[in-house]
């Protein structure tokens, strides 16, 4: 399936803070609301907390018969239901692998690390890689070829088995926290290339601010070394997806640059320069319009000749961050003024807030 040249008008569909995926009838109603409101693309979560939301032979192969789908869905296949109901109303579906190289909100690593402890990412002390601020997560080792092959296999089976337009990674795929990558193999590769061990946060940079990556040249070298490995993975992923069908899209929704590179080793500008991404949706989750506009200005500077492939992520509601219809309209107008012709909204439930105020406002704009 190939997306036409119509600008993306998309929305993310979650399995958290939403009941849509609880039944096929709820899915059907949601698809009709989206189509009626002028949307053309849906990004449903299919990989969350170490579980797939579709029937996965790869998960069963790696972890056993009981792990083929999130047990909350029993014998159902939410992705198949979404594809069928979305197709009935003319929506494209791009499954969203939300957790990426993260594996669990349980900081012990959950069932993935308990089954395959060698898959765990490592911090500089050799402990399981976790990030504790924001949404606490445990991480797999994004530099391990076996882990990389696992993620590619998950995404490949989706494009092989379902009528989707492509697949999507985000700020966790390909990504890893800046304090990761201290597994023995990655350290050895870096040391062989640069004739020195990777810098350590606590020893080399004792005055580092909490949760902030250093700016020392040795650290930038280490950052770029690891970021290049993630970019190589993205190239492998693209090849695997397009081997199934060259018209399939590879969509990415990272955080904004350069923050994404500094904090999660995502060289988004490098990805775009190499032509690895078909549609880019930077997460500009801002409730303040001036802050949003600054990020759009930065995008225009970063990608002056690629704006036809960029459709920013805009927040309707996420935690305490909310935007109403007026703020969303200002963001849309600013996008158009700057040559950006579409956007993706986080997340579906916000459309129904206040009696469907947002859905009605976007319908007036899009239909």
N, C-alpha and C positions, 0 to 999 in steps of 0.2 A: 504494500500500500504506500502510495506517495502523497505527501501533503501538497496541495496546490499552492499558488503564490498568494493566497488570501492571508493577510496578516493574522497572527495568532491572537485569539481572544480566549484565554484559557483560565482554568481554575484548578487548584489542588484539592483533592478529596482525601481526607484522612480517615484513619480508624481510631483516632483519639478525639474526644470531645465532639463526636458525631455518631449518630445512629444509622446513617445511610446504609452501611454495609451489613446491617443486622438482618435484612430480608431482601428478597428480589423485588418485592413491591415497593419498598423504600427506594431502592436503586432506580426503578422505573420512574417514580415520581421525580427524583432528583434529575434524571436525564431530561425529562420533559421541561422542568424548570429552566435548566441550562439552555436548552435549545430555544425556548420561548424568550429567554433574556438576551439572545444574540451571541451566545458563546459557540465556539466551533471546536474547541480542544479540551479534553479532560486529562488530568494527570493524577490517576488514582494510586495510592500507596500499595505496593505489593511486597515490600521487604521491610519488616519492622520488628525490633527486639529479638532478632534471631529466628524469625518465622516468616515464611512466605504466606501471602494471601491468595495463592493459587496452588494447584496441585503440582508439586515439584518432585520429579523423579530424582533430581540431583540431591535434594535434601534427604530423601530416603536412602540414596546410595551412600551418602556421607555419614548419616546419623541414625538410620534405622527406619522401619516401616511407620513408626508412630510420629515421624517428623515431616510428613509430606505436605502438611498445611497447618496453619495456626489452628489449634484444637477448638477455638471458639466457633469455628465455622462448620465443624462436623463433616458431613458428606457434601456440603455445598462447595462451589467454586466461585467466590465473589468476582474474580477477574473475568471469568467466562460470562457471568451474568451481566457485568458492566459492558463488556464488548458487545454483547447481543442487544442490550437495551440502548446503548449509545449509537450503535449502527442504525437502529430503527428510526432515530431522530436526526441522523446526519452528523453526529459528533465523532471526531477522531479521538483515539485513545492512545496515550503515551504513558505506559506504566512507569511509576516513580519508585526507584529503589532507595527509599528514604534513609535507611540506616547505613548503606554503603559498607565501609570497612569497620564500622562500629558493630558490636555484636550483642550488647545487652545494656539495659539500664541498671541491672544488677552488677555492681562493681567487682564481683568475683568472676564475671564473664559469662554467667549463665550456662545453658546446656552446651553451647558451642565450645567454650574453653574447658568445661569439665570433660567433654568427650575428646577434644583435641587440644590439650594444653600447649603443644608446640606451635599452634596457630596464634598464640597471644602476642600482641605487640609488647615492646619492652621500653621502659624508661631508662634513664642513665644509671639507675641503681639495680637494673635487672628485674624490676618488679613489673607486674602486668600494667600495661599502659591504660591510664584512665584520665578523664578530665572531670573535675568535680564541680566546676562553676557552671552556671547556666543549667543545662540539662545533663546531669551526670551520666557518663557512658564508659563502658569498657570497650577496648578496641582490639581487633585482630591486627596482625602484622601486615600492613599494606605492601611491604617490600618482599614478602615471601612468595615465591612463584606458585606454591601450592594454594595459598589463600587467593592470589590473583586469579588463578585458573578456576577456583570455586565461584568467585563473583562473575567471571565471564560466562561460566556454565549456566548460572542462574538466569542471566540476562539473555543468553542464547536460547534457552528452552522457552522463554516467553515469546520471543519473536518467531520461533519455529512453530509453536503450538497455538498461538492466539492471533486473531486478526487485528493486530495493532499497527500503529503508524511508526512506532519506534520505541525507544526506551530512554529513561532519564536518570542521570546521576545528579548529585547536589553538593552541599557543603561537606558531605562525608564520603563522596565518591567522585573521582579519586582524591582522597585526602587522608591526612593523619595529623594529630596535634603536633605542634612544633617541638614538644619535648619527647617525641617518639623517634624510632629508628635506631635504637641502641641494642638491637639484637646482634649476635656475634657475626652473622654473615654480612650485614650492612656495614658494621664497623670495619670488618676486614677489607671490604671492597673500597671503602673510603680511605683507609690507611694505605692500601696498595697504590691508590691513585695519587694521594697527596703527601705521602711519606710522613704523616702525622695522624694521631688519633683524633676523633671528633672532639670538639670543645664540649665541656661540661658546664651546665648552667650554674651550679652552686659554687664550683671551684673557680672557673674562669671569670664568672660574672656575678660576684657576690652582691653587687648593688642593684641587681635586676629588680624592676618593679614586679609585684605579684601579677601573674597571668599575662605578662608582656614579654615577647621575644626580644633578645638582645640585638644590638646593631653593630657589634664588633665585626671587623672584616673576616675573622676566622669563622664566626657564626654564620655570616652571609654565605660563605663558601659551603658550609655544611648544609645550610638551608637549600641552596641551589642544587647541590648534589642530590639531595633527597627529592626535591621537586622534580628534577629531571627524570628520576625513576618513575614517579607518578605519571608524568607526561608520556613516558614510554608505555606504561600500562594502558593509558587512554588510547594510544595508537593501536595496541593489540586488541582492545575492546572494539574499537571501530571496525577493524578488519574482520573480527568474528561476527559482528552484527551484520555487516554488509555482505559477508559471504553467504548469509541466508537470503538476503534480498538487497541489492544495491540501492534501492529506493528508500530503505528504512532510515529513519532519522535517529541521530544521536543528539539528545538534548541535554543541556547542563544548566543547573541552577545553583551556582556557587554564591558565596558572599561577594561583596564588592572588592575590587582590587585598589590598592595593593594589600589590604587587610587579609584577603584570602591567602596570599602567598606567605606573608609573615606568620600567620597564625595556624594555617592548615596546609601549607606547602602546595597550594594550588596556583600554578603559573597560568592563570587564565589567559593573559595576553599571549603567552607562548602557544597555548592551545589554538587560539584564534588565528595566529600567524601561520600555524602549520596546517590549518584547515581541518582540524580534528572534530569540530563542533558544528552541527547544522543550525541549531537554534540555541541562543544563550539567554538565560533569564536571571540576571543578577538580583539577589534578594535585597531590594532597597526598601526594607521594612521601616519606614519612617512615618511618624505621626505629625512631624513638623514639616510644613511644605518647603521652607527654605533649605532644610537639610536634604530633603528629597531632590530638590532642584540642583543642589551642588553635586549630588551623585550623578544626575543625568548629564550635567555639564562635563563631568569627568569622563563618562562613557563616550560622549561625542568626541572628546579629545583623544581617548584611547583607541576608538574604532571608527574613524571618520568615514571609511569606505565599506564598513560592514554593518551599518545600522539596519539594513533590511533583514538581518539575521538576529537582531537583538530585540527582545520583548521583556522589559523589566518585570520583576516580581514586586507586586504592590500589596501591602497588608490591608486587609479589611479588619481582621482581629487576630491577634496573637498575644496571648497573655494579657498584659495590661495595655498593650498598644492597640489602638483602634482608630479607624478613619471612617467618617461619615460620607454621605453622598457628595457634599460640597467639596470636601478635601479630595475625594477621588476624581471628581470632575476637573479640579485644578491640575492634578497630576496628569490626567489624560491630555488635557490641553497643552501642558508643557511638553509632554512627549511628542505630540504632533508638531508643535512649533519647532522642535529640534530634529524632525525627520524620523522619529520612532513611531511606527504605525500600529503597535499592538502591545498588550500587556497580559500578565498572568496574575491571578489574585489568590492570596492566602487568607482564609481558605473557604471552602464551600459554605459552611454554616453561617458565615458572616453575611451571605446573600439574603438569608431569611431573618436577619435581625430586625427588630422593630417592625414586624409585620411585612417583611419583604421590601423594606425601603431601598436597600442597595440594589437588589435585583430589578426593581422597577426603574431606578435611576439609570442603570446600565442598559436596560432594554430601550429606554428613550434615546440613549446614545448610539447603541449598536444596531438596532433593528431598523 
